[in-house]
Amino acid sequence: MNTNFSVVPQLLKKDPVLAKRIAASFFAGKKSMLVDHFFHPATTNELGLIYFRLTPLCNLRCVMCGQRGDKGVLKGSFAAAESKKIVPLEDYMRLVDQIKHKKPVVYLWGGEPFLYPDLFPLVDYMMEAGLTVSVNTNGTFLEKYAKEIVERKWHALFVSLDGFEATNDRIRGEGSYRRVIAGFEAINREKALQGSHYPYMGVVTTVNNLNYRDLYALAEATRDFKLAWHIYNLGTYTDDAIVEEQRAYMKRELDTDITCLPGYATGYNEGIDGKELFDILSRIHAMDIDHPIITVPALEPDKIDIYYGKLDAPVRTQCSVPWSQANVDYNGDVHFCADYNDYPLGNIRETPFFEIYNGERAKKFRLALKRSKDGIFPGCVRCYQNMLCGKRVSGF
C-alpha cells in the first residue's frame, strides 16, 4: 500500500515547484531525526510543517470526531467560550513573518477553517510570503467560495468524506455528501473557466466500523471528482486503559493533566473485520484511477486486526514530530501534538515563535519523548501524526 510520499512523483510531473516544496517538508522531517534527534535531541533546526487550528467552531458533528463527536471535548458552553479566544489576523501575520524563511508547508484546519473570519486574507498573506498552503475542510463551504479559492490559486484542499451518500451522512450529518459534491463540481468548473490547475484537491476518509464496507463504493464515486489524491486514514482510536496510562505518564513526566485523549475512546474501531477491510483496500489500490490511493498507516494484511483490536500494540514508534513540526492552536498556544494539545509550549501572542519552539518547555517535551519506551508516549499508539511520521515497526 502506498505511503504519503507517493503523491510527490505524480505531482512532480504536473507541478515541479510545488512537488519540490512538499518533498522538502518530508526531507526536513527525515533530516531532523538523523541529525537533531541524535546529536542535540532537546532542540531542532528544522521546521518542515506547521499546523494552524484556526477555530474550535464547526458546522458538522461527525460521530468519531475527538472535538465535537460522541465523546468530543468541544461542546456546549465550553465550545462557545473557546470560540471567543481565536487569534486575530494581525497576530498570525506577525507569526508568518517570523517563520517564512524556513518555508514550511502550512496546514490550516479546525473545527472548520471556513468559520475563521479572516481565512482569505490569512491565506493571501501566507502565499505572498512564499509559503505552501493547504486547507483541511469538511467541504460544505466550497461551493460558496469556489470562485475566490480558484482566483487566489490556493495550493491544496484536503476534503473530508467518509463514504457514499447514505453512509457519509450517517456519520457527518444529513445532506453533507451532496454539499461536498457540489463543492467539488464548483471548484472544477471554476478551474476550467479560469484555466487553472489550483487548488489540487484530495479526499481524506477516516475508516471506522460504520463505513469500512462502503469504501469501495466511495472510491468508485471519486472517479468524477478530479482528485489529486485520496487518503484512507485508518483512524485515531484509544480505550480507557490507555487513557489512564497516558494520564499517569504525562503527570509524572511533564506535570500536566490530559483532556483530549478521552475524546478518541469512541469504540468506532470495534468489530472491524481486518481481512475484509484489507481486501477492500486492496481492490481500491488496484483500481484504474487517475489519482494516487494512500493508506495511513500502510499495514501488512495480517496486522489490520491488531491495529483495531489491540490498541496498545505499537505499529509506529520513534515519533519525529517535535523535531520538525508544530501546531498553533486557535488561542495562540503552540503544541507539538495537533490532536493532543495538553502541553502548551508557549503562546504566539506573548512570545516569538522560535523562542517557544526551542524553549525550555519544548526541550523538556522532546527529552521526555525520546527517553520514553519506543520513543512514543502511551497515548501515541494510534495518533495520526505518529502514523505519518513514526518509524514502522518490523512486521507491520
ZADO-109064 format. One record per residue (C-alpha): x, y, z. Coordinates in steps of 0.25 Angstrom, whole numbers, padded with zeros to 4 digits, always signed. Example, Ala and Ser with C-alpha at 12.3 -4.5 7.8 and 13.67 -1.06 7.14 Angstrom:
REM ZADO-109064
+0049-0018+0031/+0055-0004+0029/
END
This chain:
REM ZADO-109064
+0000+0000+0000/+0005+0014-0003/+0010+0024+0007/+0008+0039+0007/+0021+0042-0001/+0015+0034-0013/+0008+0047-0017/+0021+0054-0019/+0025+0047-0032/+0012+0049-0039/+0011+0063-0034/+0025+0065-0040/+0020+0063-0054/+0009+0073-0052/+0015+0084-0043/+0030+0082-0041/+0031+0095-0032/+0020+0090-0023/+0025+0076-0022/+0039+0081-0018/+0033+0089-0007/+0025+0077-0002/+0038+0068-0003/+0046+0078+0005/+0036+0077+0016/+0037+0061+0016/+0052+0062+0016/+0052+0073+0027/+0046+0062+0036/+0055+0051+0032/+0067+0061+0034/+0063+0065+0048/+0063+0050+0052/+0076+0047+0046/+0083+0060+0051/+0075+0068+0062/+0069+0056+0069/+0082+0049+0070/+0092+0060+0073/+0085+0070+0080/+0071+0064+0084/+0066+0075+0092/+0065+0085+0081/+0064+0085+0065/+0067+0094+0053/+0056+0088+0045/+0042+0093+0042/+0036+0086+0031/+0021+0086+0034/+0013+0095+0043/-0002+0093+0046/-0011+0104+0050/-0024+0100+0057/-0031+0113+0053/-0044+0111+0061/-0052+0101+0070/-0065+0104+0063/-0071+0094+0053/-0084+0093+0046/-0084+0078+0046/-0084+0067+0057/-0076+0055+0052/-0079+0044+0061/-0064+0039+0063/-0058+0054+0064/-0050+0056+0076/-0054+0070+0077/-0069+0070+0074/-0073+0056+0072/-0080+0046+0082/-0068+0048+0092/-0062+0060+0087/-0057+0071+0097/-0062+0083+0090/-0077+0084+0093/-0087+0093+0099/-0084+0105+0107/-0069+0101+0107/-0068+0102+0092/-0075+0115+0092/-0065+0121+0102/-0053+0115+0094/-0058+0121+0081/-0056+0135+0087/-0041+0133+0088/-0038+0132+0074/-0025+0138+0069/-0027+0151+0061/-0021+0153+0047/-0010+0162+0051/-0004+0152+0061/-0004+0142+0050/+0003+0151+0040/+0014+0154+0051/+0016+0139+0052/+0017+0137+0037/+0028+0148+0037/+0035+0140+0047/+0035+0126+0041/+0035+0129+0026/+0050+0128+0024/+0048+0113+0027/+0038+0111+0017/+0029+0101+0024/+0017+0095+0018/+0005+0101+0025/-0007+0092+0028/-0020+0100+0032/-0031+0092+0040/-0041+0094+0051/-0052+0092+0054/-0056+0096+0041/-0046+0107+0036/-0056+0114+0027/-0062+0118+0040/-0050+0126+0043/-0054+0141+0040/-0041+0145+0033/-0038+0132+0025/-0036+0138+0012/-0027+0150+0016/-0019+0140+0024/-0016+0130+0013/-0013+0142+0004/-0003+0147+0013/+0004+0133+0015/+0004+0131+0000/+0010+0145-0002/+0021+0141+0008/+0025+0129-0001/+0018+0118+0008/+0011+0106+0002/-0003+0106+0008/-0013+0094+0009/-0026+0095+0016/-0034+0083+0022/-0049+0085+0021/-0062+0077+0022/-0065+0083+0008/-0078+0089+0011/-0074+0103+0008/-0066+0100-0005/-0078+0103-0014/-0080+0117-0008/-0065+0121-0009/-0061+0113-0021/-0058+0126-0030/-0050+0133-0019/-0042+0120-0016/-0038+0118-0030/-0035+0132-0033/-0026+0133-0021/-0019+0120-0026/-0019+0113-0013/-0009+0101-0013/-0017+0089-0008/-0030+0085-0001/-0032+0073+0008/-0047+0070+0008/-0053+0060+0018/-0062+0050+0012/-0065+0037+0019/-0074+0028+0010/-0084+0028-0001/-0096+0037+0001/-0104+0030+0012/-0092+0025+0020/-0085+0038+0019/-0098+0046+0024/-0100+0036+0035/-0086+0039+0040/-0085+0054+0037/-0099+0059+0036/-0111+0059+0026/-0108+0066+0013/-0093+0067+0016/-0089+0058+0004/-0097+0066-0006/-0091+0079-0001/-0077+0073-0003/-0080+0068-0017/-0086+0082-0021/-0073+0088-0015/-0064+0079-0024/-0073+0082-0036/-0072+0097-0034/-0057+0097-0032/-0054+0088-0044/-0064+0097-0052/-0056+0110-0047/-0043+0103-0050/-0047+0101-0065/-0053+0115-0066/-0040+0121-0061/-0031+0112-0067/-0024+0108-0054/-0020+0095-0048/-0020+0101-0034/-0025+0097-0024/-0021+0082-0024/-0032+0074-0017/-0031+0062-0009/-0041+0054-0001/-0038+0049+0014/-0046+0037+0018/-0046+0033+0033/-0048+0018+0034/-0058+0013+0045/-0068+0002+0047/-0079+0010+0041/-0072+0012+0027/-0062+0001+0024/-0071-0007+0016/-0075+0005+0008/-0061+0009+0004/-0061+0003-0010/-0074+0010-0014/-0067+0023-0009/-0055+0020-0017/-0063+0018-0030/-0071+0031-0028/-0058+0039-0027/-0055+0036-0042/-0062+0048-0045/-0056+0057-0035/-0043+0061-0042/-0035+0058-0029/-0020+0059-0027/-0020+0048-0016/-0029+0040-0007/-0024+0037+0007/-0031+0026+0015/-0028+0029+0030/-0029+0016+0038/-0033+0025+0049/-0029+0030+0063/-0034+0021+0074/-0031+0018+0088/-0038+0012+0101/-0040+0015+0115/-0028+0007+0120/-0018+0015+0110/-0025+0028+0114/-0022+0025+0129/-0007+0021+0126/-0005+0033+0118/-0011+0042+0129/-0001+0036+0139/+0010+0037+0130/+0008+0051+0126/+0006+0055+0140/+0019+0048+0145/+0028+0053+0133/+0022+0066+0129/+0014+0070+0141/+0002+0072+0132/-0013+0068+0132/-0019+0062+0120/-0033+0065+0114/-0032+0062+0099/-0029+0047+0098/-0042+0042+0104/-0049+0048+0092/-0043+0037+0084/-0049+0026+0092/-0061+0025+0083/-0062+0010+0081/-0063+0012+0066/-0051+0003+0064/-0059-0009+0070/-0064-0020+0061/-0056-0017+0048/-0052-0029+0041/-0037-0027+0037/-0037-0037+0026/-0049-0032+0019/-0044-0017+0021/-0031-0021+0015/-0038-0028+0003/-0046-0015+0001/-0034-0006+0002/-0026-0016-0008/-0037-0015-0018/-0037+0001-0017/-0022+0001-0019/-0023-0008-0031/-0033+0002-0038/-0030+0008-0051/-0032+0022-0046/-0025+0035-0049/-0020+0039-0034/-0012+0032-0024/-0018+0024-0013/-0011+0025+0000/-0014+0017+0013/-0009+0023+0026/-0003+0015+0032/+0001+0005+0021/+0000-0009+0028/+0002-0023+0025/-0011-0031+0023/-0010-0039+0035/-0007-0027+0044/-0020-0019+0042/-0027-0027+0053/-0016-0023+0062/-0018-0009+0059/-0033-0009+0062/-0033-0020+0073/-0021-0018+0081/-0020-0003+0083/-0008-0003+0092/+0001-0010+0081/+0010+0000+0074/+0011-0001+0059/+0019+0012+0058/+0030+0017+0068/+0040+0028+0070/+0031+0039+0067/+0039+0050+0059/+0028+0061+0060/+0034+0070+0071/+0047+0071+0063/+0041+0077+0050/+0026+0081+0053/+0018+0090+0061/+0003+0093+0063/-0002+0106+0066/-0016+0105+0073/-0028+0115+0072/-0024+0122+0084/-0009+0124+0080/-0004+0113+0089/+0007+0105+0082/+0008+0090+0083/+0015+0078+0076/+0003+0069+0076/-0008+0074+0068/-0019+0065+0074/-0014+0064+0088/-0012+0079+0092/-0010+0077+0107/+0004+0082+0108/+0005+0096+0103/+0019+0101+0100/+0016+0116+0100/+0007+0126+0093/+0010+0133+0080/+0003+0146+0085/+0013+0147+0096/+0026+0141+0091/+0033+0140+0077/+0031+0126+0071/+0045+0121+0071/+0047+0125+0085/+0035+0115+0088/+0039+0105+0078/+0053+0103+0085/+0049+0108+0098/+0050+0101+0112/+0036+0094+0111/+0039+0089+0097/+0053+0084+0101/+0046+0077+0113/+0036+0070+0104/+0046+0065+0094/+0055+0059+0104/+0043+0052+0111/+0038+0047+0098/+0052+0042+0094/+0054+0034+0107/+0040+0028+0107/+0038+0014+0103/+0039+0012+0087/+0040+0028+0086/+0025+0030+0088/+0016+0033+0100/+0005+0022+0104/-0005+0031+0097/+0002+0032+0084/+0000+0017+0079/-0011+0021+0069/-0008+0036+0068/-0010+0040+0053/+0003+0049+0053/+0011+0037+0059/+0005+0028+0048/+0010+0039+0038/+0023+0042+0044/+0027+0030+0053/+0037+0018+0050/+0030+0006+0044/+0030-0006+0054/+0036-0018+0047/+0026-0028+0042/+0015-0017+0041/
END
